[in-house]
Amino acid sequence: MNVTLASLSHQTGLAVLDHLERSARIPVVDGLHAQGDLIVVPLAVIASAVAVRPEARWTDVPPEGVELLRGAAGGNPHTLVADPGTCRWTADVADVEGLALGIFEASAVVYLLHPEHGATGCAPGAYVVRRQREHVSLDWHGRTARLVAD
């Protein structure tokens, strides 16, 4: 299935900025990938550090999507979109580093859409969505990190 940025934008009603090539086919990734201030990590890679809480409430991801994070600069949202019945999401997670926004489980390809960055596809599987951080300097205590502001 060749999903383009134009077809995904039309399907969800979420606009993308004019500088993006709307006819571009959206790549589907089955591993680690980043989009601005978010990073998507297969759950199996970090299962020792991130887990779903026992009392977690899951939400089915609707075709119009679930907003995962609104960017700091400009306020553009990162939105997880999926066909009905193919993906569920929970923000009820425990993360030893405190970076996880949540976990999603997908039985079909799902998409992470952002007005400025475009979209990426995620192959079926379980993924952790985390904030990205960057190392900014070395001080006498060691490295200093801050969250990436998109």
N, CA and C atoms as an extended XYZ file, in Angstrom:
450
Properties=species:S:1:pos:R:3:atomname:S:1:resname:S:1:resid:I:1 pbc="F F F"
N         0.839       -1.174        0.000 N   MET     1
C         0.000        0.000        0.000 CA  MET     1
C         0.889        1.244        0.000 C   MET     1
N         0.674        2.117       -0.955 N   ASN     2
C         1.456        3.343       -1.060 CA  ASN     2
C         0.690        4.502       -0.458 C   ASN     2
N         0.987        4.789        0.793 N   VAL     3
C         0.360        5.918        1.469 CA  VAL     3
C         1.270        7.123        1.264 C   VAL     3
N         0.679        8.219        0.797 N   THR     4
C         1.444        9.449        0.613 CA  THR     4
C         1.074       10.436        1.708 C   THR     4
N         1.867       11.469        1.823 N   LEU     5
C         1.579       12.510        2.801 CA  LEU     5
C         0.240       13.167        2.485 C   LEU     5
N        -0.058       13.355        1.206 N   ALA     6
C        -1.336       13.961        0.807 CA  ALA     6
C        -2.512       13.077        1.209 C   ALA     6
N        -2.418       11.764        0.956 N   SER     7
C        -3.543       10.879        1.284 CA  SER     7
C        -3.741       10.767        2.793 C   SER     7
N        -2.648       10.728        3.546 N   LEU     8
C        -2.759       10.650        5.003 CA  LEU     8
C        -3.327       11.947        5.569 C   LEU     8
N        -2.882       13.068        5.057 N   SER     9
C        -3.391       14.365        5.504 CA  SER     9
C        -4.890       14.479        5.202 C   SER     9
N        -5.279       14.036        4.022 N   HIS    10
C        -6.698       14.073        3.637 CA  HIS    10
C        -7.530       13.131        4.517 C   HIS    10
N        -7.029       11.935        4.746 N   GLN    11
C        -7.742       10.935        5.553 CA  GLN    11
C        -7.984       11.418        6.973 C   GLN    11
N        -6.995       12.088        7.553 N   THR    12
C        -7.078       12.485        8.957 CA  THR    12
C        -7.625       13.890        9.161 C   THR    12
N        -7.562       14.712        8.112 N   GLY    13
C        -7.950       16.117        8.250 CA  GLY    13
C        -6.870       16.955        8.900 C   GLY    13
N        -5.672       16.388        9.094 N   LEU    14
C        -4.552       17.104        9.704 CA  LEU    14
C        -3.701       17.729        8.606 C   LEU    14
N        -3.544       19.025        8.656 N   ALA    15
C        -2.786       19.747        7.639 CA  ALA    15
C        -1.291       19.619        7.870 C   ALA    15
N        -0.537       19.689        6.782 N   VAL    16
C         0.920       19.748        6.856 CA  VAL    16
C         1.377       21.037        6.185 C   VAL    16
N         2.577       21.479        6.518 N   LEU    17
C         3.073       22.744        6.008 CA  LEU    17
C         3.430       22.650        4.519 C   LEU    17
N         3.420       23.798        3.855 N   ASP    18
C         3.592       23.858        2.405 CA  ASP    18
C         4.948       23.386        1.905 C   ASP    18
N         5.982       23.431        2.724 N   HIS    19
C         7.309       23.038        2.254 CA  HIS    19
C         7.463       21.530        2.062 C   HIS    19
N         6.507       20.743        2.523 N   LEU    20
C         6.604       19.282        2.422 CA  LEU    20
C         6.075       18.788        1.078 C   LEU    20
N         6.716       17.772        0.558 N   GLU    21
C         6.301       17.162       -0.711 CA  GLU    21
C         5.161       16.189       -0.433 C   GLU    21
N         3.962       16.592       -0.775 N   ARG    22
C         2.774       15.795       -0.450 CA  ARG    22
C         2.654       14.497       -1.235 C   ARG    22
N         3.298       14.426       -2.398 N   SER    23
C         3.209       13.206       -3.197 CA  SER    23
C         4.221       12.143       -2.751 C   SER    23
N         5.065       12.474       -1.794 N   ALA    24
C         6.070       11.528       -1.309 CA  ALA    24
C         5.411       10.355       -0.580 C   ALA    24
N         5.888        9.152       -0.875 N   ARG    25
C         5.422        7.957       -0.187 CA  ARG    25
C         5.987        7.963        1.227 C   ARG    25
N         5.172        7.630        2.204 N   ILE    26
C         5.605        7.633        3.607 CA  ILE    26
C         6.365        6.342        3.907 C   ILE    26
N         7.591        6.463        4.400 N   PRO    27
C         8.364        5.257        4.719 CA  PRO    27
C         7.802        4.549        5.944 C   PRO    27
N         7.915        3.233        5.953 N   VAL    28
C         7.484        2.427        7.093 CA  VAL    28
C         8.727        1.833        7.734 C   VAL    28
N         8.859        2.051        9.040 N   VAL    29
C        10.044        1.643        9.785 CA  VAL    29
C         9.639        0.619       10.844 C   VAL    29
N        10.487       -0.401       11.042 N   ASP    30
C        10.190       -1.386       12.093 CA  ASP    30
C        11.189       -1.307       13.236 C   ASP    30
N        11.927       -0.227       13.280 N   GLY    31
C        12.909       -0.048       14.342 CA  GLY    31
C        12.836        1.351       14.916 C   GLY    31
N        13.913        1.734       15.529 N   LEU    32
C        14.041        3.037       16.163 CA  LEU    32
C        13.970        4.138       15.104 C   LEU    32
N        13.175        5.170       15.370 N   HIS    33
C        13.160        6.350       14.504 CA  HIS    33
C        12.675        7.559       15.286 C   HIS    33
N        13.087        8.734       14.805 N   ALA    34
C        12.790        9.970       15.513 CA  ALA    34
C        11.995       10.903       14.613 C   ALA    34
N        11.234       11.764       15.263 N   GLN    35
C        10.487       12.811       14.570 CA  GLN    35
C        10.503       14.041       15.467 C   GLN    35
N        11.406       14.978       15.138 N   GLY    36
C        11.502       16.187       15.957 CA  GLY    36
C        11.892       15.862       17.379 C   GLY    36
N        11.027       16.209       18.321 N   ASP    37
C        11.349       16.005       19.732 CA  ASP    37
C        10.883       14.659       20.284 C   ASP    37
N        10.382       13.778       19.398 N   LEU    38
C         9.968       12.437       19.816 CA  LEU    38
C        10.908       11.390       19.245 C   LEU    38
N        11.012       10.279       19.960 N   ILE    39
C        11.714        9.122       19.433 CA  ILE    39
C        10.817        7.908       19.670 C   ILE    39
N        10.720        7.063       18.665 N   VAL    40
C         9.890        5.861       18.727 CA  VAL    40
C        10.835        4.674       18.814 C   VAL    40
N        10.666        3.879       19.875 N   VAL    41
C        11.576        2.781       20.162 CA  VAL    41
C        10.770        1.489       20.277 C   VAL    41
N        11.166        0.433       19.561 N   PRO    42
C        10.484       -0.848       19.773 CA  PRO    42
C        10.533       -1.216       21.259 C   PRO    42
N         9.399       -1.625       21.798 N   LEU    43
C         9.311       -1.947       23.227 CA  LEU    43
C        10.346       -2.992       23.629 C   LEU    43
N        10.585       -3.981       22.786 N   ALA    44
C        11.534       -5.045       23.134 CA  ALA    44
C        12.940       -4.500       23.394 C   ALA    44
N        13.293       -3.390       22.765 N   VAL    45
C        14.635       -2.818       22.927 CA  VAL    45
C        14.829       -2.230       24.322 C   VAL    45
N        13.759       -1.678       24.913 N   ILE    46
C        13.894       -1.025       26.219 CA  ILE    46
C        12.919       -1.565       27.260 C   ILE    46
N        12.507       -2.801       27.090 N   ALA    47
C        11.532       -3.396       28.013 CA  ALA    47
C        12.043       -3.471       29.448 C   ALA    47
N        13.345       -3.449       29.631 N   SER    48
C        13.867       -3.473       30.999 CA  SER    48
C        13.739       -2.116       31.688 C   SER    48
N        13.493       -1.056       30.924 N   ALA    49
C        13.400        0.295       31.494 CA  ALA    49
C        12.000        0.885       31.431 C   ALA    49
N        11.144        0.342       30.569 N   VAL    50
C         9.796        0.890       30.374 CA  VAL    50
C         8.785       -0.250       30.418 C   VAL    50
N         7.677       -0.023       31.122 N   ALA    51
C         6.642       -1.056       31.217 CA  ALA    51
C         5.269       -0.410       31.323 C   ALA    51
N         4.275       -1.146       30.877 N   VAL    52
C         2.883       -0.720       31.047 CA  VAL    52
C         2.511       -0.966       32.498 C   VAL    52
N         1.888        0.020       33.135 N   ARG    53
C         1.438       -0.147       34.518 CA  ARG    53
C         0.319       -1.196       34.565 C   ARG    53
N         0.240       -1.984       35.638 N   PRO    54
C        -0.786       -3.029       35.731 CA  PRO    54
C        -2.214       -2.499       35.582 C   PRO    54
N        -2.475       -1.283       36.059 N   GLU    55
C        -3.828       -0.707       35.992 CA  GLU    55
C        -4.052        0.134       34.737 C   GLU    55
N        -3.191       -0.013       33.750 N   ALA    56
C        -3.236        0.837       32.552 CA  ALA    56
C        -4.579        0.760       31.834 C   ALA    56
N        -4.985        1.938       31.353 N   ARG    57
C        -6.176        2.030       30.498 CA  ARG    57
C        -5.704        2.247       29.070 C   ARG    57
N        -6.199        1.426       28.183 N   TRP    58
C        -5.832        1.496       26.771 CA  TRP    58
C        -6.946        2.203       26.000 C   TRP    58
N        -6.554        2.944       24.983 N   THR    59
C        -7.493        3.646       24.115 CA  THR    59
C        -7.242        3.209       22.682 C   THR    59
N        -8.312        2.859       21.967 N   ASP    60
C        -8.166        2.568       20.542 CA  ASP    60
C        -7.838        3.860       19.817 C   ASP    60
N        -6.876        3.811       18.917 N   VAL    61
C        -6.498        4.993       18.148 CA  VAL    61
C        -7.494        5.154       17.002 C   VAL    61
N        -8.217        6.276       16.979 N   PRO    62
C        -9.201        6.499       15.914 CA  PRO    62
C        -8.523        6.983       14.631 C   PRO    62
N        -9.229        6.935       13.485 N   PRO    63
C        -8.642        7.377       12.216 CA  PRO    63
C        -8.134        8.823       12.244 C   PRO    63
N        -8.773        9.679       13.022 N   GLU    64
C        -8.309       11.077       13.104 CA  GLU    64
C        -7.102       11.230       14.022 C   GLU    64
N        -6.777       10.186       14.770 N   GLY    65
C        -5.556       10.160       15.536 CA  GLY    65
C        -5.672       10.539       16.994 C   GLY    65
N        -4.554       10.338       17.685 N   VAL    66
C        -4.388       10.702       19.089 CA  VAL    66
C        -3.179       11.623       19.153 C   VAL    66
N        -3.357       12.811       19.712 N   GLU    67
C        -2.236       13.736       19.862 CA  GLU    67
C        -1.344       13.235       20.987 C   GLU    67
N        -0.070       12.992       20.651 N   LEU    68
C         0.880       12.476       21.633 CA  LEU    68
C         1.635       13.583       22.343 C   LEU    68
N         1.958       14.632       21.606 N   LEU    69
C         2.730       15.733       22.171 CA  LEU    69
C         2.574       16.943       21.265 C   LEU    69
N         2.435       18.099       21.876 N   ARG    70
C         2.408       19.351       21.115 CA  ARG    70
C         3.773       19.999       21.279 C   ARG    70
N         4.417       20.292       20.162 N   GLY    71
C         5.759       20.853       20.176 CA  GLY    71
C         5.839       22.192       20.883 C   GLY    71
N         6.986       22.448       21.496 N   ALA    72
C         7.183       23.689       22.250 CA  ALA    72
C         7.264       24.903       21.340 C   ALA    72
N         7.989       24.797       20.254 N   ALA    73
C         8.162       25.935       19.342 CA  ALA    73
C         7.107       25.856       18.245 C   ALA    73
N         6.122       26.714       18.300 N   GLY    74
C         5.088       26.729       17.269 CA  GLY    74
C         3.859       25.916       17.602 C   GLY    74
N         3.952       25.063       18.585 N   GLY    75
C         2.781       24.329       19.038 CA  GLY    75
C         2.240       23.284       18.087 C   GLY    75
N         3.057       22.757       17.167 N   ASN    76
C         2.571       21.736       16.242 CA  ASN    76
C         2.479       20.380       16.934 C   ASN    76
N         1.375       19.655       16.714 N   PRO    77
C         1.199       18.369       17.393 CA  PRO    77
C         1.830       17.195       16.652 C   PRO    77
N         2.296       16.222       17.422 N   HIS    78
C         2.679       14.916       16.893 CA  HIS    78
C         1.444       14.040       17.118 C   HIS    78
N         0.911       13.478       16.044 N   THR    79
C        -0.341       12.735       16.124 CA  THR    79
C        -0.145       11.314       15.616 C   THR    79
N        -0.586       10.333       16.402 N   LEU    80
C        -0.554        8.929       16.018 CA  LEU    80
C        -1.876        8.609       15.338 C   LEU    80
N        -1.835        8.116       14.095 N   VAL    81
C        -3.053        7.807       13.350 CA  VAL    81
C        -3.031        6.354       12.889 C   VAL    81
N        -4.222        5.750       12.850 N   ALA    82
C        -4.331        4.342       12.492 CA  ALA    82
C        -5.712        4.052       11.926 C   ALA    82
N        -5.796        2.993       11.158 N   ASP    83
C        -7.098        2.516       10.701 CA  ASP    83
C        -7.847        1.941       11.895 C   ASP    83
N        -9.167        1.988       11.877 N   PRO    84
C        -9.952        1.480       13.010 CA  PRO    84
C        -9.586        0.033       13.377 C   PRO    84
N        -9.448       -0.192       14.675 N   GLY    85
C        -9.203       -1.538       15.192 CA  GLY    85
C        -7.791       -2.064       15.009 C   GLY    85
N        -6.844       -1.207       14.586 N   THR    86
C        -5.489       -1.703       14.332 CA  THR    86
C        -4.452       -1.235       15.344 C   THR    86
N        -4.825       -0.322       16.239 N   CYS    87
C        -3.829        0.215       17.164 CA  CYS    87
C        -4.487        0.655       18.462 C   CYS    87
N        -3.771        0.415       19.556 N   ARG    88
C        -4.223        0.935       20.846 CA  ARG    88
C        -3.054        1.628       21.518 C   ARG    88
N        -3.397        2.586       22.412 N   TRP    89
C        -2.418        3.486       23.036 CA  TRP    89
C        -2.689        3.595       24.520 C   TRP    89
N        -1.624        3.667       25.307 N   THR    90
C        -1.756        3.987       26.722 CA  THR    90
C        -0.625        4.926       27.140 C   THR    90
N        -0.980        5.867       27.979 N   ALA    91
C         0.007        6.755       28.589 CA  ALA    91
C         0.328        6.291       30.012 C   ALA    91
N        -0.286        5.190       30.431 N   ASP    92
C        -0.076        4.637       31.777 CA  ASP    92
C         1.162        3.739       31.778 C   ASP    92
N         2.330        4.385       31.774 N   VAL    93
C         3.583        3.644       31.697 CA  VAL    93
C         4.529        4.063       32.821 C   VAL    93
N         5.415        3.160       33.145 N   ALA    94
C         6.495        3.445       34.090 CA  ALA    94
C         7.784        3.445       33.291 C   ALA    94
N         8.572        4.493       33.453 N   ASP    95
C         9.826        4.637       32.717 CA  ASP    95
C        10.880        5.108       33.706 C   ASP    95
N        11.938        4.337       33.885 N   VAL    96
C        12.959        4.682       34.871 CA  VAL    96
C        13.625        6.020       34.566 C   VAL    96
N        13.633        6.449       33.309 N   GLU    97
C        14.235        7.728       32.946 CA  GLU    97
C        13.211        8.856       32.851 C   GLU    97
N        11.931        8.537       32.960 N   GLY    98
C        10.891        9.559       32.925 CA  GLY    98
C        10.695       10.216       31.568 C   GLY    98
N        11.065        9.555       30.495 N   LEU    99
C        10.962       10.141       29.160 CA  LEU    99
C         9.771        9.628       28.353 C   LEU    99
N         9.172        8.512       28.763 N   ALA   100
C         8.104        7.896       27.970 CA  ALA   100
C         6.802        8.679       28.062 C   ALA   100
N         6.202        8.912       26.913 N   LEU   101
C         4.861        9.490       26.847 CA  LEU   101
C         3.816        8.387       26.845 C   LEU   101
N         4.187        7.226       26.334 N   GLY   102
C         3.256        6.110       26.286 CA  GLY   102
C         3.756        4.995       25.396 C   GLY   102
N         2.900        3.997       25.259 N   ILE   103
C         3.187        2.814       24.453 CA  ILE   103
C         2.007        2.581       23.523 C   ILE   103
N         2.310        2.196       22.286 N   PHE   104
C         1.235        1.763       21.401 CA  PHE   104
C         1.539        0.379       20.856 C   PHE   104
N         0.461       -0.362       20.616 N   GLU   105
C         0.542       -1.691       20.013 CA  GLU   105
C        -0.254       -1.652       18.730 C   GLU   105
N         0.373       -2.051       17.634 N   ALA   106
C        -0.264       -1.975       16.323 CA  ALA   106
C        -0.273       -3.336       15.642 C   ALA   106
N        -1.404       -3.688       15.053 N   SER   107
C        -1.513       -4.931       14.290 CA  SER   107
C        -1.382       -4.681       12.792 C   SER   107
N        -1.295       -3.419       12.400 N   ALA   108
C        -1.093       -3.006       11.010 CA  ALA   108
C        -0.225       -1.745       11.043 C   ALA   108
N         0.199       -1.293        9.884 N   VAL   109
C         1.006       -0.078        9.828 CA  VAL   109
C         0.200        1.098       10.376 C   VAL   109
N         0.847        1.900       11.234 N   VAL   110
C         0.255        3.125       11.767 CA  VAL   110
C         1.221        4.266       11.438 C   VAL   110
N         0.748        5.496       11.616 N   TYR   111
C         1.555        6.639       11.202 CA  TYR   111
C         1.664        7.676       12.304 C   TYR   111
N         2.828        8.304       12.352 N   LEU   112
C         3.065        9.439       13.228 CA  LEU   112
C         3.150       10.652       12.303 C   LEU   112
N         2.217       11.588       12.475 N   LEU   113
C         2.078       12.734       11.576 CA  LEU   113
C         2.370       14.032       12.320 C   LEU   113
N         3.123       14.912       11.669 N   HIS   114
C         3.477       16.210       12.239 CA  HIS   114
C         3.431       17.246       11.116 C   HIS   114
N         2.803       18.411       11.342 N   PRO   115
C         2.665       19.406       10.281 CA  PRO   115
C         3.982       19.865        9.666 C   PRO   115
N         5.047       19.904       10.451 N   GLU   116
C         6.327       20.407        9.962 CA  GLU   116
C         7.246       19.293        9.462 C   GLU   116
N         7.198       18.124       10.087 N   HIS   117
C         8.109       17.029        9.759 CA  HIS   117
C         7.531       16.025        8.774 C   HIS   117
N         6.232       16.074        8.524 N   GLY   118
C         5.612       15.091        7.650 CA  GLY   118
C         5.182       13.873        8.445 C   GLY   118
N         5.433       12.698        7.885 N   ALA   119
C         4.959       11.475        8.540 CA  ALA   119
C         5.968       10.353        8.400 C   ALA   119
N         5.899        9.424        9.355 N   THR   120
C         6.622        8.168        9.274 CA  THR   120
C         5.644        7.062        9.609 C   THR   120
N         5.834        5.913        9.000 N   GLY   121
C         5.011        4.760        9.296 CA  GLY   121
C         5.725        3.837       10.260 C   GLY   121
N         4.957        3.185       11.106 N   CYS   122
C         5.495        2.207       12.055 CA  CYS   122
C         4.916        0.848       11.687 C   CYS   122
N         5.793       -0.126       11.445 N   ALA   123
C         5.362       -1.490       11.144 CA  ALA   123
C         4.620       -2.062       12.351 C   ALA   123
N         3.803       -3.099       12.126 N   PRO   124
C         3.109       -3.714       13.260 CA  PRO   124
C         4.086       -4.104       14.366 C   PRO   124
N         3.634       -3.905       15.621 N   GLY   125
C         4.464       -4.225       16.767 CA  GLY   125
C         4.108       -3.346       17.951 C   GLY   125
N         4.923       -3.416       18.981 N   ALA   126
C         4.732       -2.604       20.184 CA  ALA   126
C         5.882       -1.612       20.276 C   ALA   126
N         5.542       -0.353       20.525 N   TYR   127
C         6.527        0.722       20.535 CA  TYR   127
C         6.330        1.639       21.736 C   TYR   127
N         7.445        2.202       22.204 N   VAL   128
C         7.434        3.229       23.238 CA  VAL   128
C         7.672        4.556       22.532 C   VAL   128
N         6.866        5.556       22.875 N   VAL   129
C         7.083        6.908       22.371 CA  VAL   129
C         7.682        7.700       23.518 C   VAL   129
N         8.879        8.222       23.288 N   ARG   130
C         9.598        8.959       24.318 CA  ARG   130
C         9.955       10.359       23.836 C   ARG   130
N        10.167       11.244       24.779 N   ARG   131
C        10.764       12.541       24.461 CA  ARG   131
C        12.230       12.300       24.145 C   ARG   131
N        12.766       13.072       23.228 N   GLN   132
C        14.198       13.023       22.964 CA  GLN   132
C        14.908       14.009       23.876 C   GLN   132
N        16.119       13.695       24.194 N   ARG   133
C        16.942       14.637       24.946 CA  ARG   133
C        18.288       14.738       24.238 C   ARG   133
N        18.961       15.831       24.516 N   GLU   134
C        20.267       16.046       23.912 CA  GLU   134
C        21.248       16.468       24.993 C   GLU   134
N        22.489       16.063       24.805 N   HIS   135
C        23.539       16.472       25.735 CA  HIS   135
C        24.019       17.845       25.302 C   HIS   135
N        24.072       18.765       26.237 N   VAL   136
C        24.381       20.148       25.890 CA  VAL   136
C        25.739       20.627       26.372 C   VAL   136
N        26.272       20.037       27.396 N   SER   137
C        27.578       20.481       27.885 CA  SER   137
C        28.132       19.483       28.884 C   SER   137
N        29.360       19.659       29.181 N   LEU   138
C        29.973       18.901       30.268 CA  LEU   138
C        30.246       19.875       31.402 C   LEU   138
N        29.756       19.542       32.578 N   ASP   139
C        30.092       20.360       33.734 CA  ASP   139
C        30.910       19.487       34.693 C   ASP   139
N        31.256       19.998       35.822 N   TRP   140
C        32.107       19.239       36.721 CA  TRP   140
C        31.411       18.015       37.308 C   TRP   140
N        30.056       17.930       37.159 N   HIS   141
C        29.319       16.738       37.608 CA  HIS   141
C        29.192       15.694       36.498 C   HIS   141
N        29.484       16.066       35.279 N   GLY   142
C        29.310       15.151       34.156 CA  GLY   142
C        28.444       15.788       33.093 C   GLY   142
N        27.828       14.987       32.283 N   ARG   143
C        27.016       15.512       31.190 CA  ARG   143
C        25.736       16.156       31.690 C   ARG   143
N        25.326       17.180       30.980 N   THR   144
C        24.058       17.834       31.245 CA  THR   144
C        23.170       17.602       30.031 C   THR   144
N        21.938       17.240       30.261 N   ALA   145
C        21.017       16.973       29.160 CA  ALA   145
C        19.784       17.826       29.286 C   ALA   145
N        19.135       18.074       28.160 N   ARG   146
C        17.865       18.775       28.149 CA  ARG   146
C        16.974       18.107       27.111 C   ARG   146
N        15.678       18.291       27.275 N   LEU   147
C        14.738       17.751       26.302 CA  LEU   147
C        14.859       18.531       25.012 C   LEU   147
N        14.737       17.841       23.892 N   VAL   148
C        14.734       18.491       22.588 CA  VAL   148
C        13.432       19.276       22.481 C   VAL   148
N        13.533       20.529       22.116 N   ALA   149
C        12.352       21.386       21.935 CA  ALA   149
C        12.123       21.555       20.443 C   ALA   149
N        10.974       21.102       19.993 N   ASP   150
C        10.660       21.106       18.561 CA  ASP   150
C         9.776       22.297       18.227 C   ASP   150
